[in-house]
Amino acid sequence: MSSDSTSPAAPESTLPAVIVTLCAEAGPGKTICPTDAAKAYAHERGEDELAWREWLTKVRRSAVDLAREGRLVIYRKGKPVDPNDFRGVYRLGLPRSE
């Protein structure tokens, strides 16, 4: 029996898992844009092309939670920011091991 590309082979990933995976794929010292995470998550869920916009607020919340756990760093203008107090444009990356 062949597998159909529309039927899921595995349970869908959680939003935090998608964010961490994308950051890991970006590589050490690299960051991703939150919109990339929202687009990837919406695509994984099979949603239409513009549905990612609805996930941006949840990406931010998940990023804040992940940063508080130490699994992610939120950057603004290339510098790490306090996950409890930041505004504006931001990027996401894995903690740097030095």
VEXROLO-931516 format. One record per residue: z negated, y, x negated of N, C-alpha, C in turn. Coordinates in steps of 0.001 Angstrom, whole numbers. Atoms other than C-alpha are relative to their C-alpha. Example, Ala and Ser with C-alpha at 12.3 -4.5 7.8 and 13.67 -1.06 7.14 Angstrom:
BEGIN
(site (0; -1190; -890); (-7800; -4500; -12300); (0; 1200; -900)) (site (60; -1190; 820); (-7140; -1060; -13670); (-730; 1090; 770)) 
***
This chain:
BEGIN
(site (0; -1173; -842); (0; 0; 0); (0; 1237; -888)) (site (-55; -1213; 822); (968; 3392; -1473); (-965; 1031; 549)) (site (941; -1015; -476); (-1427; 6274; -1355); (754; 1243; 433)) (site (-599; -1193; -580); (-506; 9268; 729); (-648; 1214; -650)) (site (543; -1159; 702); (-903; 12617; -1073); (-829; 905; 909)) (site (784; -831; -910); (-2394; 14191; 2062); (-1368; -584; 300)) (site (1311; 592; -259); (-5252; 11732; 2346); (-834; 55; -1275)) (site (818; -158; 1196); (-8145; 12397; -13); (-354; -1345; -627)) (site (350; 1221; 721); (-8723; 9752; -2677); (-1495; -21; -288)) (site (1428; -129; 282); (-12226; 11035; -3327); (-540; 1153; 830)) (site (558; -1127; -745); (-14639; 13349; -1554); (297; 1302; -724)) (site (-319; -1265; 645); (-13817; 16985; -2166); (-1191; 525; -792)) (site (1027; -558; 873); (-15713; 18800; -4863); (-737; 1127; 701)) (site (738; -1144; -516); (-18377; 21332; -4119); (526; 1254; -690)) (site (-438; -1258; 590); (-17653; 24978; -4811); (-613; 204; -1389)) (site (549; -148; 1352); (-20126; 25113; -7741); (668; -939; -1008)) (site (-662; 942; 907); (-18465; 22026; -9247); (1382; 506; -399)) (site (-1326; -554; 290); (-15034; 23666; -8994); (-133; 1147; -1001)) (site (205; -1137; 901); (-16353; 26825; -10697); (-298; -483; -1416)) (site (378; 507; 1323); (-17967; 24912; -13573); (1179; -711; -662)) (site (-1161; 710; 539); (-14886; 22713; -14016); (1049; 983; -524)) (site (-985; -992; 439); (-12554; 25717; -14203); (-462; 721; -1268)) (site (536; -655; 1198); (-14834; 27413; -16742); (111; -923; -1210)) (site (-101; 979; 1095); (-14922; 24231; -18844); (1449; -152; -445)) (site (-1418; 129; 328); (-11132; 23930; -18673); (524; 1229; -734)) (site (-427; -1225; 682); (-10779; 27548; -19830); (-295; -84; -1493)) (site (333; 206; 1406); (-12475; 26561; -23060); (-1149; 870; -471)) (site (1140; -730; 548); (-15287; 27838; -25254); (324; 1484; -207)) (site (-163; -1437; 176); (-15698; 31596; -25196); (986; 651; 946)) (site (-972; -544; -956); (-13141; 32023; -22401); (-649; 134; 1366)) (site (546; -220; -1331); (-13769; 33250; -18877); (1099; -174; 1044)) (site (-938; 70; -1124); (-12170; 32865; -15467); (-300; 1134; 976)) (site (156; -990; -1060); (-11655; 35301; -12643); (-537; -712; 1240)) (site (516; 630; -1222); (-13615; 34564; -9443); (1103; -367; 997)) (site (-1086; 329; -922); (-10348; 34635; -7512); (639; -1341; -358)) (site (-542; 1300; 408); (-9155; 31657; -9577); (-814; -1136; 620)) (site (879; 1016; -585); (-12160; 29666; -8371); (212; -83; 1507)) (site (-205; -14; -1454); (-11636; 30746; -4755); (1334; -648; 360)) (site (-1317; 583; -265); (-7948; 29815; -4901); (-8; -1510; -220)) (site (52; 1433; 296); (-8634; 26429; -6506); (-766; -750; 1086)) (site (802; 660; -1025); (-11312; 25585; -3946); (752; -69; 1326)) (site (-768; -13; -1254); (-9158; 26630; -980); (1154; -993; -86)) (site (-1113; 933; 182); (-6235; 24646; -2386); (-486; -1449; 98)) (site (560; 1353; -48); (-8411; 21564; -2879); (-326; -419; 1426)) (site (340; 283; -1393); (-9488; 21815; 748); (1236; -58; 895)) (site (-1241; 53; -769); (-5838; 21995; 1842); (198; 1195; 915)) (site (-110; -1192; -844); (-6179; 25477; 3275); (1267; 775; -344)) (site (-1233; -737; 229); (-3270; 27884; 3604); (-131; 963; -1181)) (site (-113; -774; 1227); (-2158; 30160; 789); (-952; 1198; -96)) (site (836; -1194; 41); (-4286; 33178; 1750); (-1468; -265; 360)) (site (1374; 338; -416); (-7461; 31331; 2804); (-1022; 227; -1107)) (site (935; -171; 1119); (-8971; 31789; -680); (-847; 1258; 131)) (site (730; -1272; -135); (-10027; 35332; 221); (-1325; -187; 730)) (site (1229; 258; -759); (-12595; 33942; 2640); (-1082; -628; -864)) (site (960; 685; 874); (-14270; 32077; -257); (-591; 909; -1067)) (site (470; -857; 1089); (-14831; 35071; -2565); (-1502; 287; 43)) (site (1437; -271; -114); (-18307; 35876; -1239); (-800; -1234; -393)) (site (708; 1238; 348); (-19349; 32234; -1576); (146; -327; -1483)) (site (-159; 182; 1453); (-17920; 32101; -5110); (-1054; 841; -716)) (site (990; -885; 631); (-20125; 35055; -6016); (-1407; -584; 143)) (site (1326; 590; -221); (-23208; 33436; -4449); (-214; -1231; -861)) (site (101; 1207; 823); (-22514; 30144; -6193); (-119; 359; -1477)) (site (64; -429; 1394); (-21947; 31940; -9503); (-1391; 528; -339)) (site (1356; -516; 220); (-25276; 33744; -9168); (-986; -1162; -109)) (site (886; 1170; 51); (-27047; 30446; -8426); (176; -768; -1307)) (site (-275; 726; 1240); (-25339; 28736; -11375); (-520; 765; -1219)) (site (491; -824; 1116); (-26228; 31645; -13677); (-1526; -58; -63)) (site (1467; 107; -14); (-29871; 31496; -12597); (-460; -1341; -555)) (site (321; 1340; 518); (-29847; 27768; -13456); (360; -140; -1480)) (site (-413; 59; 1396); (-28366; 28560; -16889); (1269; -795; -235)) (site (-1225; 800; 129); (-25150; 26620; -16204); (1248; 854; -132)) (site (-1138; -909; -19); (-22905; 29695; -16107); (-475; 1369; -451)) (site (310; -1381; 362); (-22765; 33243; -17444); (955; 897; 770)) (site (-809; -996; -696); (-21540; 36211; -15433); (217; 1153; -970)) (site (-353; -1067; 941); (-19712; 38812; -17517); (565; 1190; 745)) (site (-587; -1240; -484); (-18880; 42412; -16798); (367; 801; -1237)) (site (-518; -717; 1169); (-16748; 44318; -19289); (-283; -767; -1290)) (site (148; 853; 1169); (-17064; 41373; -21668); (-1418; -286; -441)) (site (1398; 201; 369); (-20858; 41395; -21748); (-742; -750; 1104)) (site (798; 700; -1017); (-23315; 39052; -20010); (-823; 991; 820)) (site (787; -865; -879); (-25043; 40637; -17025); (-1103; -808; 675)) (site (1079; 612; -761); (-28196; 39918; -15069); (582; -488; 1328)) (site (-590; 502; -1253); (-27116; 37631; -12195); (-651; 582; 1249)) (site (692; -578; -1144); (-29651; 39345; -9959); (370; 1457; 246)) (site (-267; -1426; -117); (-28269; 42833; -10548); (1303; 374; -715)) (site (-1278; -430; 563); (-24564; 43404; -11171); (913; 422; 1134)) (site (-952; -494; -988); (-21753; 45172; -9387); (1400; -45; -570)) (site (-1381; -180; 407); (-18022; 45435; -9478); (691; -1257; -481)) (site (-851; 1074; 508); (-15461; 43338; -11269); (-784; -828; -1006)) (site (729; 889; 908); (-16870; 40304; -13067); (847; -1218; -308)) (site (-671; 1243; 384); (-15751; 37137; -14796); (-1072; -1058; -229)) (site (937; 1115; 109); (-17329; 33713; -15183); (340; -864; -1205)) (site (-213; 880; 1140); (-17808; 31525; -18220); (-1203; -887; -234)) (site (1108; 883; 356); (-19920; 28735; -19614); (-873; 675; -1047)) (site (863; -561; 1049); (-22926; 29602; -21766); (554; -371; -1363)) (site (-474; 243; 1360); (-22006; 29897; -25424); (-1089; -719; -778)) (site (963; 696; 847); (-23659; 27427; -27745); (198; 482; -1436)) (site (-112; -597; 1342); (-24396; 29116; -31059); (-982; -584; -945)) 
***
